[in-house]
């Protein structure tokens, strides 16, 4: 991180001054409203902590189609990381259609007081802005479904290969100048993010992207081989398998005392068993899907409606690849991901 800061002459602390929570939320909601013709309003609801907020999503006719909680700040005893989960899924019940409800959870630093007794809003790093957009992408997948069968409504029934598509798709908007310009305001001066600073962030975006790609390949190969071909025949066999994978793909090999496999919770406690590769495959899908917006306009409501109808609305009611082809008009390719990662012109 120090090398990146020195090379590109900016720091996360400098950037976060331009991303106060109210401005970020308004900017994120503005993207959704522009893409899908929706409106998002804060509403009253029972909450489990004073910091939790509650919102409703309404269509162009004013009909409520979903609601969600936002719990953004870290606090004692709260689970770490960031995640989205469902509280209520859309489905048909005796009284009609059940409106979906989601949770969006993060662990960002809360607002702090100042010397004059005032409270400053929470400030987010750009990485935290990306995290928020990512989790809201999952939330939209759950909230904008039009499927009424519980097993395939929203995120339910979606293959691991594609469950990260809507979330990673949303991350792209965190790199659009048009979006960030409107979403930023310096916490003290109100000035928007300077274009020169954004250009530095963009230049640093793909810092070590090749190494990060190999890291994901390493994790995915280890996961797949562990579940597909592994037999515990002697002590240390798991480490031997991981060392074999690293000899094949790693450029920088961790020291011998490293115990990555012991903490790889995704594939044991996280439900990704033999499916960790889906993160990288979903990046292929999300980059390729976003490339259509790049061609037609990143906030194009016509393409937004198509993405909503063919990806978000159908949930797990048909194979994810069919949904992608219905949206993009062809099978996925690697081109957009390689370009976004700085590995191709």
Secondary structure, DSSP 8 states (H G I E B T S, - for coil): -HHHHHHHT--HHHHHTTBBHHHHHHHHHHHHHHHHS-EEEEE----SSTT-EEEEEE-TTS-EEEEEEEEEE--TT--SS-EEEEEE--EEETTEEE-EEEEEEEEE---EE-TTS-EE--B--HHHHHHHHHHHHHHHHHHS-----GGGSTTTT--TTTTTHHHHHHHGGGG-HHHHHHH-B-TTT-----HHHHHHHHHHTTTTHHHHHHHHHHHHHHHHHHHHT----STTHHHHHHHHHHHHH-SS---TT--GGGG-GGGTTSS-TT-TTHHHHHHHHHHHHHHHHHHH-TT-HHHHHHHIIIIITTTTSS-HHHHHHHHHSS---SHHHHHHTTS--
